[in-house]
Amino acid sequence: MEAGTYDETRVAFDIPESARGGMLMFKDSNSHLFKWQMPAKDAGPQIAKFSEEAHKLVS
């Protein structure tokens, strides 16, 4: 995924170790509240590829 683009089928968050296993809450412009239980560790079928791409962006 290129910087400045989006894909509504993927969501990724870089969270601190202390927030793992917690609850992520997002309130949109219509005041709808969305909640996600955050995994206690990296998860997902494409985590290795995503991690590789993410590290390229920050290095």
Contacts in CASP RR format, 6 or more apart in sequence:
PFRMAT RR
TARGET T0000
AUTHOR 0000-0000-0000
METHOD contacts of the structure
MODEL  1
MEAGTYDETRVAFDIPESARGGMLMFKDSNSHLFKWQMPAKDAGPQIAKF
SEEAHKLVS
1 7 0 8 1.000
1 10 0 8 1.000
1 53 0 8 1.000
3 57 0 8 1.000
11 36 0 8 1.000
12 50 0 8 1.000
12 54 0 8 1.000
13 24 0 8 1.000
13 38 0 8 1.000
14 54 0 8 1.000
15 24 0 8 1.000
15 38 0 8 1.000
19 38 0 8 1.000
20 38 0 8 1.000
20 39 0 8 1.000
20 40 0 8 1.000
20 41 0 8 1.000
21 37 0 8 1.000
21 38 0 8 1.000
21 39 0 8 1.000
21 40 0 8 1.000
22 37 0 8 1.000
22 38 0 8 1.000
23 35 0 8 1.000
23 36 0 8 1.000
23 37 0 8 1.000
23 38 0 8 1.000
24 35 0 8 1.000
24 36 0 8 1.000
24 37 0 8 1.000
24 38 0 8 1.000
25 33 0 8 1.000
25 34 0 8 1.000
25 35 0 8 1.000
25 36 0 8 1.000
26 33 0 8 1.000
26 34 0 8 1.000
26 35 0 8 1.000
26 36 0 8 1.000
27 33 0 8 1.000
27 34 0 8 1.000
28 34 0 8 1.000
42 51 0 8 1.000
END
